[in-house]
Amino acid sequence: MLAACSPTPPTVAPPVLAVSGDIPDGGVAVAKDGTTLSLWLADGTGAWTMVTSTEDEGDHATVHLISYGGETGRQTNSFVFGYAPNATASMEVGPGHVAAFLGQGVYVAALAARDVAPNMLVWTFRDAAGGTIASGTGITD
């Protein structure tokens, strides 16, 4: 007799993470391997999944976006990541900023907003004194 079964996704261990943090839905992180940045999400059980990756030189502020739409059942639905400019102590990004994490020259931010188009993004990198290092709208190439 044959029984129906559903495939179980493989458990993936993320590479060494450059920056990570806790968000309401689990965790978010960026791994850095040479010029490749990859975005990782963890669910509430701690299982990590790579969401996307991009080639990025990191010689200036970079802004990459992935956004989920519709009813996701998540509190965080969009993610912004990339290289932070030198001397960045904090960063803000909207719409719907929930959390941002910086480390090893890269950052990742989680947004509550769904269906975020690149032209909706507004971002600012700040130094330790609160001064603006770089700011802009949209994504970078």
SULBELUR-V770100 format. One record per residue. RES is the residue in one small letter. PSI is psi in whole degrees, -180 to 180 (none if undefined). BURIAL is + if it has 24 or more other ideal C-beta (glycine too) atoms within 12 Angstrom, else -. D_FIRST is the distance of its C-alpha to the first C-alpha in Angstrom with 1 decimal. Layout:
BEGIN
res/psi/burial/d_first
RES/PSI/BURIAL/D_FIRST
RES/PSI/BURIAL/D_FIRST
END
This chain:
BEGIN
res/psi/burial/d_first
m/138/-/0.0
l/136/-/3.8
a/143/-/6.5
a/142/-/10.0
c/156/-/12.6
s/142/-/16.3
p/143/-/18.5
t/126/-/20.9
p/143/-/24.4
p/147/-/26.0
t/124/-/28.7
v/127/-/32.0
a/125/-/35.1
p/155/+/38.1
p/-175/-/41.0
v/126/-/44.3
l/134/+/45.3
a/-35/+/48.8
v/143/+/48.8
s/162/+/46.5
g/166/+/46.8
d/137/-/45.2
i/167/+/44.7
p/-28/-/43.5
d/0/+/39.9
g/-108/+/39.6
g/160/+/41.4
v/145/+/42.8
a/162/+/44.1
v/132/+/45.5
a/147/+/45.0
k/125/+/47.6
d/99/-/47.2
g/-120/-/50.2
t/8/-/50.7
t/126/-/47.2
l/134/+/46.7
s/139/+/43.2
l/131/+/42.4
w/142/+/39.8
l/142/+/38.5
a/141/+/37.0
d/-175/-/35.2
g/-16/-/36.0
t/-8/-/33.8
g/4/-/35.7
a/126/-/33.0
w/144/+/35.0
t/132/+/34.3
m/127/+/36.7
v/-46/+/37.6
t/167/+/40.1
s/161/-/42.7
t/152/+/46.0
e/132/-/48.7
d/127/+/51.8
e/-30/-/55.1
g/24/+/56.2
d/4/-/59.9
h/175/-/60.4
a/131/+/58.6
t/148/+/55.3
v/116/+/53.3
h/148/+/49.6
l/138/+/47.6
i/133/+/44.0
s/135/+/43.6
y/148/+/40.7
g/179/-/41.2
g/-165/-/40.0
e/99/-/38.6
t/-21/-/37.3
g/8/-/37.3
r/156/+/39.3
q/-23/-/42.9
t/127/+/43.5
n/-11/+/42.6
s/149/+/44.8
f/135/+/45.7
v/134/+/48.8
f/162/+/49.3
g/-161/+/51.5
y/138/+/54.6
a/146/+/57.3
p/156/+/60.9
n/146/-/62.9
a/12/-/64.2
t/127/+/61.7
a/-26/-/61.5
s/163/+/59.6
m/151/+/58.1
e/143/+/57.5
v/144/+/55.3
g/167/-/54.6
p/154/+/53.6
g/35/+/51.9
h/128/+/52.5
v/-49/+/50.4
a/153/+/50.8
a/144/+/52.0
f/136/+/51.7
l/145/+/53.9
g/144/+/53.9
q/35/-/54.6
g/3/+/56.0
v/168/+/53.0
y/163/+/52.0
v/138/+/49.1
a/143/+/49.6
a/136/+/47.3
l/147/+/48.2
a/-29/+/47.1
a/142/+/47.8
r/161/-/45.1
d/42/-/45.5
v/122/+/48.4
a/152/-/50.0
p/-38/-/52.0
n/-6/-/55.3
m/-17/-/54.6
l/137/+/54.7
v/126/+/57.9
w/151/+/58.2
t/132/+/60.8
f/131/+/61.1
r/150/+/63.7
d/-179/-/65.6
a/-27/-/66.3
a/-2/-/69.4
g/2/-/67.4
g/151/-/68.9
t/125/-/66.9
i/-44/+/65.9
a/146/+/63.9
s/161/-/62.8
g/-169/+/61.5
t/156/-/59.0
g/-167/-/55.9
i/167/+/53.9
t/160/+/55.4
d/none/-/54.6
END
